[in-house]
Amino acid sequence: MAEQSGMTINASAFLKRMGLLNRMTPPMARRALGRAGLQLMDDCINKFPSVPLDVGSLERSGSVIVDGVQKATSQHRNSGMGRGGQELEPTPAAVAPTPQAPSRHVAVVGFNKSYAVKMHVGWPGIHYQQQKGTEGANYIGAHLFGESAEYMRIMADSVREDLRKGKK
């Protein structure tokens, strides 16, 4: 089971300034978080610093979970199989926190390998050979905080699109 850690970006002030918060419904919020979470997961796999490749099982164990429901996985990258044919398991939705209030929503992007947290924080004694040339520690946090404006833009665009299409 994946270890739980906490990183939070509160986008409510951003969305409020954009006049979207009061018109956003819970399904809109979940779609917006899912889209931003999918971009974060893809950035963790494809941009520096990225998840270490090793045998490919870590990068293909990624999941996006919104309000306790799995929305996407990275298994499609190799039909759910790592090198050597080992079956891969995405992060189980059961480890994701659920919102404590109707107006709050939670998105989790995680990688489900026992060594994922150790690789993320650059644990002493954990070494890996760079194969993609983009691997590095802090492969989630660096993107989450370094590109937070982009993820907020994705969320705002998603809500705007839903409002334009009349979705609820």
Buried (B, 14 or more C-beta within 10 A) or exposed (E): EBEEEEEEBEBEEBBEEBEBBEEBEBEBBBBBBBBBBBBBBBBBBEBEBBBBBBEBBBBBBBBBBBBBEBBBBBBEBBEBBBEEEEEBBBBBBEBBEEBEEEEEBBBBBBBBBEBBBBBBEEEEEEEEEEEEEBBBBBBBBBBBEEBBEBBBBBBBEBBBBBBEEEEE
